[in-house]
Amino acid sequence: MAIALSELLDEKQVILRLRSRKMPNGLHEIIQLLAQNGKIDDPERFFEQVLVREHAHPSVVENGVTFPHARTDLVNEIVIGIGRSRAGIPAGANQPRAQLIFVIGVPERLVNDYLICVGTLVRLVKDEAIRTTLLKAETPRQFLDALIANP
């Protein structure tokens, strides 16, 4: 991968206590955080693109983790915003609860890098010990360290 996972993760893009109880609201919270940090210029349009994709092809929730995303011209690089909900937010086709939500924006030209990035994240969060650390992390830095320390 041309871009290391550690280069895509930023503690300013992690919300450890999502306030939302519904997935669209949770996505909006995470996308607003990305916008505040200058990662997305048009957060409302990006939000709409993520929702359209989610309605057409709902992201799978596996082990309490989901990866809603949009391939878009609204970002110049892969961007990742992360939200955590200890109670979980109903998501996907059968409404299982997602505790970890990784919202990803991908420029069309970086689809291969995106697939590698998501593959790496999926492999990491499948590990029960890593997932437990992510769910118990007290700070965004601890959260990201659990991902970055396990390449």
C-alpha positions in Angstrom: 0.0 0.0 0.0 1.3 3.4 -0.9 -0.1 4.9 2.3 0.5 3.3 5.7 -2.5 2.9 8.0 -0.7 5.1 10.6 -0.7 8.0 8.1 -4.5 7.7 7.7 -5.3 7.6 11.4 -5.5 10.8 13.5 -6.7 11.1 17.1 -8.6 14.2 16.1 -10.7 12.0 13.9 -11.8 9.6 16.7 -15.0 10.0 18.8 -15.0 7.6 21.7 -18.5 8.5 22.9 -20.9 8.9 20.0 -24.1 10.6 21.2 -26.2 9.2 18.4 -28.6 6.2 18.8 -29.3 5.8 15.0 -26.8 5.1 12.3 -27.5 8.2 10.1 -26.9 10.5 13.1 -23.8 8.6 14.1 -22.4 8.9 10.5 -23.2 12.6 10.6 -21.3 13.1 13.9 -18.3 11.4 12.5 -18.4 13.2 9.2 -18.7 16.6 11.0 -15.6 15.7 12.9 -13.8 15.0 9.6 -15.0 18.4 8.3 -13.8 20.2 11.4 -10.4 18.8 10.8 -10.3 19.9 7.2 -10.5 16.4 5.7 -13.8 17.0 3.8 -14.8 20.3 2.1 -18.5 19.5 1.7 -19.6 17.4 4.6 -23.3 17.5 3.7 -22.7 16.2 0.2 -20.3 13.5 1.6 -22.9 12.5 4.2 -25.5 12.2 1.4 -23.1 10.0 -0.7 -22.4 7.7 2.3 -26.2 7.4 2.9 -26.9 6.6 -0.7 -24.3 3.9 -0.7 -25.6 2.5 2.6 -29.1 2.3 1.3 -28.0 0.6 -1.9 -25.5 -1.7 -0.2 -25.6 -1.7 3.6 -22.3 -2.2 5.2 -22.0 -5.5 7.0 -21.7 -5.4 10.8 -19.3 -8.1 12.0 -18.1 -8.4 15.5 -19.7 -5.1 16.3 -17.7 -3.3 13.6 -18.8 -1.6 10.3 -17.1 0.3 7.5 -19.6 2.7 5.8 -17.8 4.6 3.0 -18.1 6.5 -0.2 -16.0 6.7 -3.3 -16.0 10.4 -4.0 -14.4 13.4 -5.6 -14.9 15.3 -2.3 -11.6 14.0 -0.9 -8.1 14.1 -2.3 -6.8 11.3 -0.1 -8.3 8.4 1.8 -9.8 9.8 5.0 -11.0 7.8 8.0 -13.3 9.0 10.8 -14.0 6.6 13.7 -16.8 6.6 16.1 -17.4 4.3 19.1 -20.7 3.5 20.8 -20.5 1.2 23.8 -24.2 0.4 23.6 -23.9 0.0 19.8 -26.0 1.5 17.0 -28.3 -0.6 14.9 -26.9 -0.9 11.4 -27.1 -2.8 8.2 -29.7 -5.1 6.8 -30.7 -7.0 10.0 -29.9 -4.2 12.3 -27.1 -5.8 14.4 -25.4 -3.2 16.7 -22.2 -1.6 15.6 -19.9 -0.4 18.4 -17.1 0.7 16.2 -17.9 2.7 13.0 -15.1 3.5 10.6 -16.4 6.1 8.0 -14.1 6.1 5.0 -13.9 8.6 2.1 -12.0 7.4 -1.0 -11.0 9.2 -4.1 -11.8 7.1 -7.2 -8.1 6.9 -8.2 -7.2 5.2 -4.9 -9.6 2.3 -4.9 -6.8 -0.3 -4.7 -5.2 1.5 -1.7 -8.7 1.6 -0.2 -9.1 -2.1 -0.5 -5.8 -2.7 1.1 -6.6 -0.3 3.9 -10.0 -1.8 4.6 -8.5 -5.3 4.4 -5.9 -4.3 7.0 -8.6 -2.8 9.3 -10.9 -5.8 9.0 -8.0 -8.2 9.8 -7.1 -6.1 12.9 -10.7 -5.8 14.3 -11.3 -9.5 13.8 -8.8 -10.1 16.6 -10.7 -10.2 19.8 -7.9 -8.9 21.9 -7.5 -5.8 19.7 -11.2 -5.3 19.6 -11.4 -5.4 23.4 -8.6 -2.9 23.6 -10.4 -0.6 21.2 -13.6 -0.8 23.2 -11.8 -0.1 26.5 -9.5 2.7 25.3 -9.8 5.8 27.4 -8.3 8.2 24.9 -8.2 8.5 21.1 -4.4 8.0 21.3 -4.8 4.6 23.1 -7.5 3.7 20.6 -5.2 4.4 17.6 -2.1 2.8 19.3 -4.1 -0.5 19.5 -4.5 -0.4 15.7 -1.1 0.9 14.7 0.9 -1.3 17.1 -0.5 -4.4 15.3 0.4 -3.9 11.6 
